Amino acid sequence: MVPPIPQTPEEFQALRHQPPSADRIAVTIAGVVRLGQAAGQSLAELQAQILAEDGLLEPATRSWLSQLIAQAWELTPPEAPASCSG
């Protein structure tokens, strides 16, 4: 079963306590893209964050992840605002 896309810091944190899987990695990437979109970030700004030196990932891995984020950006539409009925 594919987990839902995380949308809050708590949901991202909960994923850290589960064993890694391709599905969890995919929904985490989609969640990062959605959070960036919701915050008004551009793809370039999000990629700059991914490419920033952090000591955790090697430059080649950060570059690969940045490309993956770009693909996910194209495939992940921004979350539609909830409509109010009343």
GUFI-758378 format. One record per residue: residue number from 1; x, y, z of N, C-alpha, C, CB in turn. Coordinates in steps of 0.02 Angstrom, whole numbers, plus 50000, padded with zeros to 5 digits. Atoms other than C-alpha are relative to their C-alpha. Glycine has a CB too. Layout:
// GUFI-758378
PT,NUM,X,Y,Z,X,Y,Z,X,Y,Z,X,Y,Z
...
// end
This chain:
// GUFI-758378
PT,1,50042,49941,50000,50000,50000,50000,50044,50063,50000,49952,50000,50061
PT,2,49962,49938,50005,50067,50171,49952,49977,50047,50055,49992,50033,49930
PT,3,50020,49953,49947,50072,50290,50100,49978,50067,49970,50059,50010,50049
PT,4,50020,49935,50026,49990,50460,50082,50059,50049,49998,49944,50030,50044
PT,5,49948,49949,50006,50095,50610,50032,50001,50041,50065,49988,50047,49939
PT,6,49997,49962,49938,50158,50693,50191,49990,50075,49986,50068,49989,50035
PT,7,50014,49930,50011,50099,50871,50213,50018,50044,50060,49927,50010,49985
PT,8,49981,49962,49941,50158,50921,50386,50068,49975,50024,49947,49993,50057
PT,9,49936,50024,49973,50326,50913,50475,49992,49936,50041,50032,50055,50044
PT,10,50012,50060,49959,50251,50783,50592,49994,49938,49956,49938,50009,50042
PT,11,50008,50057,50046,50203,50672,50445,50068,49980,49969,49949,50017,49945
PT,12,49933,50015,50025,50380,50687,50375,50040,49964,50054,50036,50064,49978
PT,13,49963,50030,49944,50452,50644,50545,49978,49928,50011,49989,50041,50065
PT,14,50025,50067,49991,50340,50491,50558,50030,49952,49948,49924,49999,49996
PT,15,49971,50042,50052,50411,50426,50394,50071,49979,50018,50000,50037,49933
PT,16,49932,50016,49981,50585,50429,50470,50004,49938,50044,50032,50058,50036
PT,17,50002,50057,49954,50533,50293,50592,49975,49936,49967,49957,50017,50060
PT,18,50023,50059,50038,50476,50173,50456,50056,49977,49955,49935,50017,49959
PT,19,49947,50025,50045,50587,50061,50351,49993,50032,49931,49997,49923,49994
PT,20,50003,49969,50067,50634,50140,50184,49971,49952,49948,50069,50022,49979
PT,21,50026,50038,50057,50545,50083,50028,49994,50049,49942,49930,49967,50016
PT,22,50006,49957,50059,50527,50148,49852,49938,50044,50005,49996,49957,49936
PT,23,50062,49961,49992,50348,50203,49891,50009,50057,50049,49942,49955,50022
PT,24,49990,49947,49950,50400,50300,50046,50046,50055,49974,50030,49970,50065
PT,25,49955,49950,50029,50541,50386,49953,49961,50042,49949,50061,49966,49965
PT,26,50039,49964,50050,50423,50433,49811,49951,50049,50033,49962,49952,49955
PT,27,50048,49954,49968,50290,50506,49927,50036,50055,50039,49952,49962,50046
PT,28,49962,49948,49966,50423,50599,50026,50022,50053,49951,50062,49969,50036
PT,29,49980,49952,50052,50488,50680,49867,49939,50041,49979,50031,49964,49939
PT,30,50061,49963,50019,50309,50725,49816,49981,50048,50056,49942,49950,49986
PT,31,50016,49956,49944,50282,50797,49991,50045,50061,50002,50006,49963,50064
PT,32,49954,49943,50002,50438,50905,49977,49980,50049,49945,50073,49976,49989
PT,33,50022,49958,50056,50378,50969,49809,49937,50039,50020,49987,49958,49936
PT,34,50062,49966,49980,50204,51007,49877,50012,50053,50052,49950,49949,50026
PT,35,49986,49949,49949,50274,51097,50029,50033,50061,49968,50046,49971,50054
PT,36,49968,49944,50035,50385,51202,49916,49949,50040,49961,50054,49975,49955
PT,37,50051,49965,50039,50239,51243,49802,49954,50040,50047,49959,49949,49958
PT,38,50045,49966,49953,50127,51286,49951,50033,50061,50032,49978,49951,50054
PT,39,49963,49944,49971,50263,51400,50019,50015,50054,49949,50065,49976,50031
PT,40,49988,49950,50052,50270,51492,49853,50069,49996,49970,49988,50068,50026
PT,41,49933,50008,50028,50442,51426,49808,49996,49983,49926,50040,49947,50038
PT,42,49994,50021,50070,50493,51409,49628,50040,49935,49999,50035,50055,49956
PT,43,49960,50061,50008,50571,51249,49563,50073,50017,50010,49988,49968,49931
PT,44,49929,49980,49994,50738,51341,49552,50019,50010,50074,50014,50064,49960
PT,45,49985,49990,49928,50728,51391,49736,50004,49933,50037,49947,50045,50032
PT,46,49999,50066,49968,50687,51214,49789,50063,49961,49981,49937,49961,49982
PT,47,49940,50034,50022,50828,51145,49684,50063,50030,50032,50006,50004,49923
PT,48,49943,49968,49968,50949,51272,49759,50008,49973,50071,49992,50077,50002
PT,49,49996,50029,49933,50905,51205,49931,50028,49929,49998,49930,50000,50034
PT,50,49976,50069,50007,50936,51027,49873,50075,50000,49984,49960,49962,49945
PT,51,49930,49998,50022,51102,51075,49792,50047,50032,50051,50005,50036,49935
PT,52,49957,49966,49950,51165,51173,49944,50043,49948,50036,49956,50040,50050
PT,53,49954,50043,49963,51315,51098,50031,49971,49986,50069,50070,50033,50006
PT,54,50028,50017,49935,51253,51003,50182,50040,49948,50038,49930,49976,49992
PT,55,49958,50049,49966,51384,50872,50223,49966,49932,50006,50017,50025,50068
PT,56,50034,50063,49995,51252,50735,50216,50004,49960,49935,49927,50011,50019
PT,57,49999,50034,50066,51248,50696,50030,50060,50025,49960,49934,50013,49962
PT,58,49946,49981,50045,51389,50696,49904,49971,50044,49944,50035,49937,49971
PT,59,50025,49955,50054,51377,50827,49764,49964,49962,49944,50058,50038,49970
PT,60,50032,50037,50054,51334,50695,49633,49931,49976,50021,50043,49940,49978
PT,61,50065,50022,49975,51192,50629,49741,49952,50059,50005,50008,49966,50069
PT,62,50042,49941,49997,51126,50805,49771,49977,50020,49931,50037,50058,50034
PT,63,50017,49983,50069,51130,50838,49584,49946,49952,49974,50062,49998,49954
PT,64,50049,50050,50021,51035,50676,49549,49933,50014,50034,50024,49928,50017
PT,65,50061,49985,49964,50908,50720,49684,49967,50063,49973,50014,50007,50075
PT,66,50027,49939,50029,50887,50893,49610,49963,49986,49935,50056,50051,49988
PT,67,50033,50019,50062,50845,50816,49441,49935,49962,50014,50047,49957,49957
PT,68,50059,50038,49981,50723,50698,49525,49945,50047,50025,50017,49949,50054
PT,69,50048,49949,49976,50640,50847,49612,49968,50036,49941,50036,50051,50047
PT,70,50027,49966,50060,50620,50932,49442,49948,49956,49966,50057,50018,49951
PT,71,50048,50045,50030,50533,50779,49373,49937,49996,50042,50029,49930,49991
PT,72,50057,50003,49955,50421,50768,49526,49960,50064,49997,50023,49986,50072
PT,73,50034,49935,50004,50381,50954,49511,49951,50000,49941,50051,50057,49992
PT,74,50042,50003,50059,50312,50923,49336,49940,49953,50009,50041,49978,49940
PT,75,50052,50051,49992,50208,50775,49395,49955,50012,50061,50032,49933,50006
PT,76,50038,49989,49938,50144,50846,49561,49966,50068,49996,50047,49997,50062
PT,77,50035,49935,50001,50010,50978,49540,49994,50028,50070,49930,49992,49969
PT,78,50009,49971,49933,49996,51101,49683,49934,49977,50030,50003,50078,49996
PT,79,50060,50020,49964,49870,51051,49814,49946,50053,49990,50014,49989,50076
PT,80,50056,49953,50009,49703,51130,49773,49975,50023,50068,49942,49968,49958
PT,81,50026,49977,49936,49637,51240,49912,49933,49968,50015,49994,50077,50001
PT,82,50063,50030,49980,49496,51163,50010,49943,50051,49989,50001,49978,50075
PT,83,50056,49954,50012,49329,51236,49958,49956,50002,50062,49960,49978,49938
PT,84,50045,49991,49943,49213,51304,50088,49929,49996,49976,50013,50068,50036
PT,85,50071,50002,50017,49032,51258,50079,49961,50030,50057,49976,49928,49985
PT,86,50035,49971,49945,48910,51357,50174,49941,50039,49982,50043,50041,50037
// end
